[in-house]
Amino acid sequence: MDNPETKISAGGLYVRGVIVSFTANAFQRKDGSGTVVKVQHEIATQPGVVLYEQYFDPKETKEVKVEDGKVTAFPHHAQFSTVMLKVLRYRFDREKFIVSGAEPIAGV
C-alpha cells in the first residue's frame, strides 16, 4: 500500500505501532445502494491495541474484489510492519480505541 508523504506537525494525535493482524468484511449498505468492504487492522502499541478501520467501495477501488459476498482481495499493510498514522477521526467502543480516519506517515 502506497503511503503518501505527510509532515509531522507539532500538535495532533499520532499512533505508532506494529500491524499484528488484519481482516476484511463485506456488507450491504442499509439504503441498498451496494456493497462496502471494511478492512480492519489491529495495531499493537505500547499500552495496548488500536483498531484502524478503512472503508472501501469495490466499484471505486480496483484493489478490492468481492466474490459471492466474500472479500478475496483488499489493500492492507504488511503483517508485523511498523506504521505511523496521523489520527483524523476516532471513537471509543467498550474501552477500545478505534481509528476510523487517518493519514499514513511515510518513512517510519
Summary of the structure (lengths in Angstrom):
residues: 108
radius of gyration: 14.6
end to end distance: 14.2
largest distance: 46.3
contacts: 265
relative contact order: 0.29
helix: 0%
strand: 56%
